[in-house]
Amino acid sequence: MPPVEVKLGYSLPPTVQSIVNGWQLSVQSGATVAALLAATAAQLMGAATGIEFANAHVQSFLNFTCYASLLFNIGATATSFLILDKLGNVQFNASKEIQDTEKDALGAPLPNGDSIYATKKGKVILKAFRIGRKWDLLIWHWIICIFLGIFSLIVMIVMMIWMSGEKHGVGVACSCIAAFILLPWIFLKCFKESYE
């Protein structure tokens, strides 16, 4: 790859920098939460081994939810680092002198005016400023890992409550709470609006 001229004094426009900062804050927070949930799943896995179940299939399913939660949360944490790396490279990638053959992810030179046509919120703007081609895949991988990690952990907790011999009312109440917690995730409304 031939050397490319980089504009050392280049700064991202304030709107683009705001979008990058917002994503960085969200992803850093997500990485911290996913790591804490992975630790919680590991601790619950230790507690689950002490519970005796009459049905071996129930024990196997509980073990599966423990491992799934642990792995999905580790996956979300690992993907967070890749996303943060992409976000950290936005200014460098945008500061490269545009060659005749080099264009942004949308197939056009970088915007040099005061505005850009964006049908969706930050996604198009980040792509115009060279976030990279794998951005969509990384974000969706991160979202799915977080969702499945949380879902597995909630299923594991509810299952442990039902199987631990608590009164029937406690299991019903905790199941209702779990369903309420999962409502925004089921509709994915929060991710659709923030991602687009």
C-alpha positions in Angstrom: 0.0 0.0 0.0 1.6 3.3 -1.1 2.0 6.0 1.5 -0.9 8.5 1.9 -0.6 12.1 2.8 -2.2 12.8 6.2 -3.4 16.3 7.2 -1.9 16.7 10.7 -4.0 19.7 11.7 -7.3 18.1 10.6 -10.1 18.1 13.2 -13.4 16.4 12.8 -16.4 18.7 12.5 -18.1 19.2 15.9 -21.2 17.1 15.0 -19.1 14.2 13.8 -16.9 14.4 17.0 -20.1 14.4 19.1 -21.4 11.3 17.4 -18.0 9.6 17.9 -17.9 10.6 21.6 -21.4 9.4 22.1 -20.6 6.0 20.6 -17.4 5.7 22.6 -19.3 6.4 25.9 -22.0 3.9 25.0 -19.5 1.2 24.0 -17.2 1.7 27.0 -20.2 1.5 29.3 -21.4 -1.6 27.5 -18.0 -3.2 27.8 -18.0 -2.6 31.6 -21.5 -3.9 32.0 -20.9 -7.0 29.9 -17.7 -7.8 31.9 -19.6 -7.4 35.2 -22.4 -9.7 33.8 -19.8 -12.3 32.8 -18.5 -12.2 36.3 -22.0 -12.6 37.7 -22.7 -15.5 35.4 -19.5 -17.2 36.6 -20.5 -16.7 40.3 -24.0 -18.1 39.6 -22.5 -21.0 37.9 -20.7 -21.9 41.1 -23.9 -21.6 43.1 -25.8 -23.6 40.5 -23.5 -26.6 40.9 -24.6 -26.9 44.5 -28.3 -27.3 43.7 -29.5 -30.8 43.2 -32.1 -31.3 40.6 -34.4 -34.4 40.2 -34.3 -34.0 36.4 -31.0 -34.2 34.7 -32.3 -32.2 31.7 -33.1 -29.3 33.9 -29.6 -29.4 35.3 -28.2 -29.5 31.7 -30.3 -26.6 30.6 -29.2 -24.5 33.7 -25.6 -25.3 32.9 -26.2 -24.3 29.2 -27.7 -20.9 30.3 -24.7 -20.3 32.6 -22.2 -21.0 29.9 -24.2 -19.1 27.2 -24.4 -16.0 29.5 -20.7 -16.2 30.2 -19.7 -16.6 26.6 -22.1 -14.0 25.1 -21.0 -11.4 27.7 -17.3 -12.1 27.0 -18.1 -11.8 23.3 -19.8 -8.4 23.9 -16.7 -7.2 25.9 -14.3 -8.3 23.1 -16.3 -6.7 20.4 -16.4 -3.5 22.3 -12.6 -3.2 21.9 -12.9 -3.6 18.1 -15.6 -0.9 18.0 -13.6 1.5 20.1 -10.6 0.9 17.8 -12.7 1.8 14.8 -14.0 4.9 16.6 -10.5 5.9 17.5 -9.4 5.8 13.9 -12.2 8.0 12.5 -10.1 11.2 12.7 -7.0 9.6 11.3 -8.9 8.0 8.4 -10.8 11.2 7.6 -7.5 13.3 7.7 -5.9 11.3 4.9 -5.5 13.3 1.7 -8.1 12.0 -0.7 -6.5 10.4 -3.8 -8.2 10.2 -7.1 -8.9 6.5 -6.6 -9.7 6.7 -2.9 -13.2 7.5 -1.8 -15.2 7.1 1.4 -17.5 4.1 2.2 -20.3 5.8 0.4 -18.2 6.1 -2.8 -17.8 9.9 -2.6 -15.2 12.3 -1.4 -15.4 13.3 2.2 -17.9 16.1 2.9 -16.0 19.4 2.9 -19.0 21.7 3.3 -21.1 22.5 6.3 -23.7 19.9 5.7 -24.3 16.3 4.6 -27.5 14.6 3.5 -28.2 11.8 6.0 -31.4 9.8 6.0 -30.4 8.0 9.2 -28.9 9.6 12.3 -25.2 8.9 13.0 -24.6 5.9 10.8 -24.3 7.6 7.5 -22.2 10.4 8.9 -19.7 8.0 10.5 -19.5 6.1 7.2 -19.0 9.3 5.3 -16.0 10.1 7.6 -14.5 6.6 7.0 -15.6 4.6 10.1 -15.0 1.5 7.9 -16.9 -1.2 6.1 -17.3 -3.6 9.0 -19.0 -1.0 11.2 -22.5 -2.4 10.8 -21.4 -6.0 11.4 -19.5 -5.0 14.6 -22.4 -3.0 16.0 -24.9 -5.8 15.4 -22.6 -8.4 16.8 -22.1 -6.3 19.9 -25.9 -5.7 20.3 -26.8 -9.4 19.8 -24.1 -10.6 22.2 -25.3 -8.1 24.9 -28.9 -9.1 24.4 -28.3 -12.8 24.4 -25.9 -12.5 27.4 -28.5 -10.6 29.4 -31.3 -12.9 28.3 -29.4 -16.1 29.3 -28.5 -14.6 32.7 -32.2 -13.7 33.4 -33.4 -17.2 32.3 -30.7 -18.7 34.6 -31.7 -16.6 37.6 -35.5 -17.3 37.1 -34.8 -21.0 36.7 -32.7 -21.1 39.9 -35.5 -19.3 41.8 -38.1 -21.8 40.6 -35.8 -24.8 41.3 -34.5 -23.7 44.7 -37.7 -24.5 46.5 -39.0 -21.0 47.0 -42.7 -20.5 47.4 -44.7 -20.5 44.2 -45.5 -16.8 44.5 -41.8 -15.9 44.6 -41.3 -17.7 41.3 -44.3 -16.1 39.7 -43.3 -12.6 40.9 -39.7 -13.0 39.7 -40.9 -14.3 36.3 -43.1 -11.2 35.9 -40.2 -9.0 36.8 -38.0 -10.8 34.2 -40.6 -10.4 31.5 -40.9 -6.6 32.3 -37.1 -6.3 32.2 -37.0 -7.9 28.8 -39.8 -5.8 27.2 -37.6 -3.1 25.6 -35.2 -5.8 24.4 -37.9 -7.8 22.8 -39.1 -4.9 20.7 -35.5 -3.7 20.1 -36.9 -0.2 19.8 -34.1 1.4 21.8 -31.4 -0.1 19.6 -33.2 0.7 16.3 -33.6 4.3 17.2 -30.1 4.8 18.6 -28.3 2.8 15.9 -29.9 4.4 12.8 
